Amino acid sequence: MSKLLTIVIPTYNMEAYLNRCLDSLLISDEQMQLLEVLVINDGSKDKSSAIAHEYEAKYPNTFRVIDKENGNYGSCVNRGLKEASGKYIKVLDADDWFDTTEFEKYLTQLQSVDVDMVLTPFMSVNENTGEKQLCTQPYLQENRVYLFNECNNQMILRYSMHMVTYRVELLRRIQYVQTEGISYTDTEWTHLPQYSISNLVWIQNVVYQYYIGREGQTMDATVLAKNIWKYEVICKSLIENSSKYPDKEICQFAEELNLQQIEFLAVNIYRMFLVLVSPSKDDINHLKQFDAYLKHACPKVYKSVGKAPLKKWLSLPYIKIWRCIGVRIPIDFLRDTYRKFKYGAKKA
């Protein structure tokens, strides 16, 4: 029986979470025949590989372990795409999992569709509080096929890799390659293929369970502060990819989503060094170089970023002010000055 869906699981030192992840994929025997699970072990130093091989031994027609040297997240996705035999492909991080019941229903639905992209809701689960938050697309009708370039922001809200399933043929046709050696490249998985997507369908099953709040996670504030310049790499990747599609009228929605994501990444870079941390001289020089690059390569985002407030209570265009004076103003001083100006000295 041919495979319907390939699930790629990038794995690095995930022994504490991998059993939960892989157990969530154990479904009925009939549906297991439709499923291919590729555990890409990225040079783990713990028992991740051994754990994954136990599933391969027990379910050889579904699970396959690929042990490779460490190359970070993108290298795992690239290898998984190269090896995939399914019609569709979805990435599942090793510290996350699927709702097994919803996943079975999803596979049943997936057998009856033929599109470039499938979107599904996901659940964000906080490790510390246990709080759950549903992330969905409230304006899409279930099982209706949409032409991607006829969509807009009123129909489809910003989405992440947790929602996305792609047709393998689409990714191979555009010769999709994800940046290797760094984290945060899941943004590329979401945005680089958009210019080539013909159609999509929304399936309502809440399959993906996204685990947040774990110490050491790439989105942990401490980890992010150390790796914020990786955002620059992703910004440049999105900008360069956009340049491959000069006829923006044909892919207007994809371009709009792309610009939104570039702005999101860029604002976070500025916010990190102008607001959140005390930057080194090298960081400020780097920020000025990035600012100059953005002005040249993506003037729309450069302009919109200049207007963006970096704090909810500070409506001033702080980035634009920094550009004009060339000096980082301590945020506490700027806040106090702003309050005095707005409310008067007595209320400061």
C-alpha positions in Angstrom: 0.0 0.0 0.0 1.4 3.4 -0.9 2.0 5.9 1.9 -0.4 8.8 2.3 1.5 10.9 4.8 5.1 11.2 5.8 5.8 12.6 9.3 9.3 14.0 9.8 10.5 14.2 13.4 13.7 16.2 13.9 15.3 14.8 17.0 18.2 16.1 19.1 18.6 14.9 22.7 14.9 14.4 23.2 14.9 11.2 25.3 12.6 12.7 27.9 9.9 13.5 25.3 10.3 11.1 22.4 8.2 8.2 23.7 5.2 10.6 24.2 5.7 11.9 20.7 6.0 8.5 19.0 3.2 6.9 21.1 0.8 9.5 19.8 1.3 8.1 16.3 0.2 4.6 17.2 -3.1 4.3 15.4 -5.1 1.4 13.9 -3.2 -1.2 11.9 -5.1 -0.2 8.7 -4.2 3.5 9.1 -0.6 2.7 10.1 -0.2 1.3 6.6 -0.9 4.8 5.2 1.7 6.3 7.5 5.5 6.8 7.2 7.3 8.2 10.3 10.9 9.3 9.7 12.7 10.0 13.0 15.7 12.0 12.0 18.2 11.7 14.8 20.5 14.7 14.6 23.6 13.4 16.3 21.9 13.0 19.7 24.1 12.2 22.7 21.4 10.7 24.8 19.1 7.7 24.3 17.0 9.3 21.5 18.3 7.0 18.8 17.8 3.9 20.9 14.3 4.8 21.8 13.4 5.5 18.1 14.9 2.2 17.0 12.6 0.4 19.4 9.6 1.7 17.4 11.3 0.9 14.1 11.8 -2.7 15.3 8.2 -3.1 16.4 6.6 -1.2 13.5 9.0 -1.7 10.6 6.4 -0.8 7.9 5.8 2.6 9.5 8.7 3.8 11.5 12.2 4.4 10.2 15.2 5.9 12.0 17.8 8.0 10.2 20.9 8.6 12.3 23.0 11.5 11.0 25.6 13.9 12.1 24.4 17.1 13.8 23.3 19.7 11.3 20.4 21.4 13.3 16.8 21.6 12.5 16.8 22.4 8.8 19.1 19.5 7.9 16.6 17.1 9.5 13.8 18.5 7.5 15.8 18.4 4.3 16.8 14.8 4.9 13.2 13.9 5.7 11.9 15.5 2.5 14.5 13.7 0.5 13.5 10.3 2.0 9.7 10.8 2.1 7.6 8.4 0.2 4.2 9.8 1.2 1.8 11.9 -0.9 1.9 14.5 1.9 4.4 15.6 4.5 4.2 17.1 7.9 6.8 18.0 10.5 6.4 17.1 14.1 8.9 18.3 16.7 10.1 15.6 19.0 9.0 17.4 22.2 5.5 17.8 20.8 2.8 15.2 20.0 -0.4 14.5 18.1 -3.8 14.0 19.6 -4.2 10.4 18.5 -7.9 10.3 18.1 -7.9 13.6 16.1 -5.0 12.3 14.1 -6.9 9.2 13.0 -9.9 11.3 11.9 -7.5 13.6 10.1 -6.0 10.7 8.1 -9.4 9.6 7.1 -10.2 13.1 5.8 -6.8 13.4 4.1 -7.5 10.4 1.9 -10.3 12.3 0.1 -8.4 15.6 -0.7 -6.0 16.5 -3.4 -4.4 19.9 -2.7 -1.0 21.5 -2.3 -1.5 22.5 1.3 -3.7 21.3 4.2 -4.2 23.5 7.2 -5.4 22.2 10.6 -5.9 23.8 14.0 -3.4 23.1 16.8 -3.4 23.2 20.6 -0.7 25.2 22.5 0.0 23.4 25.8 1.9 25.2 28.6 4.3 23.0 30.5 4.3 25.2 33.6 0.6 26.0 34.0 -1.1 23.3 32.0 -3.0 26.0 30.2 -4.3 25.1 26.7 -5.0 27.5 23.9 -6.6 26.6 20.6 -5.0 28.2 17.6 -7.4 28.0 14.6 -8.7 29.6 11.4 -12.2 30.8 12.3 -13.0 32.2 8.8 -12.2 29.0 6.7 -14.9 26.5 5.9 -14.1 22.9 6.5 -13.3 20.7 3.5 -13.7 23.6 1.0 -10.9 23.9 -1.5 -9.5 27.5 -1.7 -7.3 28.9 -4.4 -4.4 30.3 -2.4 -3.9 33.5 -4.4 -7.5 34.4 -4.1 -7.2 34.4 -0.3 -6.5 37.4 2.0 -5.9 38.3 5.6 -9.6 38.4 6.3 -9.9 34.8 5.3 -6.6 33.3 6.6 -5.0 34.5 9.8 -1.2 34.2 10.3 -0.3 30.5 10.7 2.7 28.5 11.8 4.3 25.1 10.9 2.1 23.4 13.4 -0.9 23.9 11.1 0.8 22.9 7.8 0.8 19.8 5.7 2.2 20.0 2.2 2.0 17.9 -0.9 5.5 16.3 -1.3 5.4 16.9 -5.0 5.0 20.6 -4.5 8.1 20.9 -2.4 10.2 18.8 -4.7 9.1 20.8 -7.7 10.2 24.1 -6.2 13.4 22.3 -5.0 12.7 23.3 -1.4 15.7 23.5 0.8 15.7 24.7 4.4 18.6 26.6 5.9 20.9 24.3 7.9 23.0 24.9 10.9 20.7 27.2 12.8 17.3 27.2 14.7 14.1 29.1 13.8 14.0 27.8 10.3 10.5 26.5 10.7 9.6 30.0 9.5 11.0 29.0 6.1 8.9 25.8 6.1 5.8 28.0 6.4 6.7 30.8 4.1 9.1 29.8 1.3 6.6 27.5 -0.5 3.7 30.0 -0.4 4.5 31.6 -3.7 3.9 28.2 -5.4 0.8 26.9 -3.6 -2.1 26.5 -6.0 -4.8 25.4 -3.6 -5.5 24.5 0.0 -8.1 22.9 2.2 -9.0 23.4 5.9 -9.6 20.3 8.0 -11.0 21.0 11.5 -9.2 18.2 13.4 -7.0 19.6 16.2 -4.1 17.2 15.6 -0.9 19.0 16.7 -0.2 19.5 20.4 2.5 22.3 20.7 4.4 22.1 24.0 5.6 25.5 25.3 7.3 26.8 28.4 10.0 24.1 28.4 13.4 25.4 29.7 15.9 25.4 26.9 13.3 25.6 24.1 14.3 27.7 21.2 11.5 30.2 22.0 12.6 30.5 25.7 13.5 34.1 26.2 17.0 33.3 27.5 17.8 31.1 24.4 16.2 33.6 22.1 18.4 36.4 23.4 21.5 34.4 22.6 20.3 33.5 19.1 18.4 36.6 18.0 20.8 37.2 15.0 19.5 33.9 13.6 16.4 36.0 12.8 18.5 38.0 10.5 19.4 34.9 8.5 15.7 34.0 8.2 14.8 37.6 7.2 17.3 37.5 4.4 16.1 34.0 3.3 12.5 35.3 3.0 13.6 38.4 1.1 15.8 36.5 -1.3 13.0 33.9 -1.9 10.5 36.7 -2.7 12.9 38.1 -5.3 12.5 34.9 -7.3 8.9 35.8 -8.0 8.9 39.3 -9.6 5.3 39.2 -10.7 3.7 40.1 -7.4 0.2 40.4 -8.8 0.1 36.7 -9.3 1.2 35.9 -5.8 -0.1 38.9 -3.9 -1.3 37.0 -0.8 1.9 35.1 -0.5 3.9 38.4 -0.7 1.7 40.0 1.9 2.2 37.1 4.3 6.0 37.2 3.6 6.3 40.9 4.3 4.3 40.4 7.6 6.7 37.7 8.7 9.8 39.7 7.8 8.5 42.7 9.8 7.8 40.4 12.7 11.3 39.1 12.7 12.9 42.5 12.2 11.0 44.2 14.9 12.1 41.5 17.4 15.7 42.1 16.4 15.4 45.8 17.0 13.4 45.2 20.2 16.1 42.9 21.6 18.9 45.5 21.4 17.0 48.7 21.7 14.8 47.7 24.6 15.4 44.3 26.2 19.1 44.0 26.7 22.2 46.2 26.9 23.9 45.6 23.6 27.6 45.5 23.0 29.3 47.8 20.5 29.4 44.9 18.0 25.7 44.3 18.4 24.9 48.0 17.7 27.2 48.0 14.6 25.5 44.8 13.5 22.1 46.3 14.0 23.1 49.3 11.9 24.3 47.0 9.1 21.0 45.1 9.3 19.1 48.3 9.2 21.0 49.4 6.0 20.4 46.0 4.4 16.7 46.2 5.2 16.4 49.7 3.7 18.0 48.5 0.4 16.5 45.0 0.1 13.0 45.5 1.5 12.0 49.2 1.7 8.3 48.4 2.5 9.3 46.6 5.7 12.0 49.2 6.5 9.4 51.9 6.4 6.8 50.0 8.4 9.3 48.9 11.0 10.3 52.5 11.6 6.8 53.3 12.7 6.5 50.3 15.0 6.3 51.0 18.7 8.5 48.7 20.7 6.4 48.8 23.9 2.6 48.9 24.3 2.9 51.9 26.6 5.3 53.7 24.3 3.6 54.8 21.1 6.6 56.7 19.9 8.3 55.3 16.7 11.4 54.4 18.7 13.2 52.7 15.8 12.7 55.8 13.6 14.1 58.0 16.5 17.1 55.7 16.8 17.7 55.9 13.1 17.7 59.7 13.2 20.0 60.3 16.2 22.1 57.2 15.8 22.2 56.6 19.5 20.3 54.0 21.7 18.3 55.9 24.3 17.8 53.9 27.6 14.2 52.8 27.6 13.6 53.9 31.2 14.8 57.4 30.5 12.6 57.5 27.3 9.6 56.2 29.2 9.9 58.7 32.0 10.4 61.6 29.5 7.5 60.4 27.5 5.2 60.3 30.5 6.2 63.7 31.7 5.5 65.1 28.3 2.2 63.3 28.0 0.8 63.6 31.5 2.8 66.4 33.0 5.5 66.4 35.7 3.1 65.7 38.6 1.8 62.5 37.1 5.2 61.2 36.0 
